[in-house]
Amino acid sequence: MSAAESSVGMLPTKDGLWEGEMGKEFQDKCLRIASPESPVKLYCCYVVIMVLTVAVVALSVALSVRKTEQVPMETIYAVCPRYWIGFGSKCFYFSEYTSNWTFSQNSCIALEAQLARFDNMEELSFLRRYKGTFDYWIGLHRESLEDPWTWTDSTKYNNLLAIRGEEEYAYLNNNGISSARIYADRRWICSKPNSYILQCQNPF
């Protein structure tokens, strides 16, 4: 058979069928596509893809839940108003002005807060670190030298850190906590629970 005849054999005939080797390959492919095994294989592929997709989604959800559980409360910064600083479960406001203890407490009340209260060494360390070189009124006071130190809500102070001096109103300084008379002028720190904690405690 000549090259011309061979090439003619590769062309489609009038009946639309392929001749020669290419025609046979095409017929084999058509038979494989039309084979009853193909839908089964296709169905298996779909099942495998679905299983893998569900596994990936489940793994992603599990990892995100685990990460959320591992975040301690100390690292969840408070959702606080503007100009307030969040730490742990509280918001703190550091004034830039000075006044006496009573005016400072009233200023905090106007902001729906109290003069600063700390409940652990972490909060105290934060306040001391953030205050800089200035002295700040905090919420500790006592009626007399014989009476215990209390917070503005009348809760007794747990003596986490000794308070120096013999006056009735406490302030935070570079050496720790000292006491002064009520009319001394100092900056002040206000504190209140952050809105994130309040929403979790009162969802409705």
Buried (B, 14 or more C-beta within 10 A) or exposed (E): EEEEEEEEBEEEEEEEEBEEEEBEEEEEEEEEEEEEEEEEEEEEEEEEEEEEEEEEEEEEEEEEEEEEEEEEEEEBEBBBBEEBBBBBBBBBBBBEEBBBBEBBBEBBEEBEBBBBBBBEEEBBEBBBEEBEEBBBBBBBBBEEEEEEBBBBEEEEBEEEBEBEEEBBBBBBBEEEBBBBEBEBBBBBBBBBEBBBBEEEEEEE
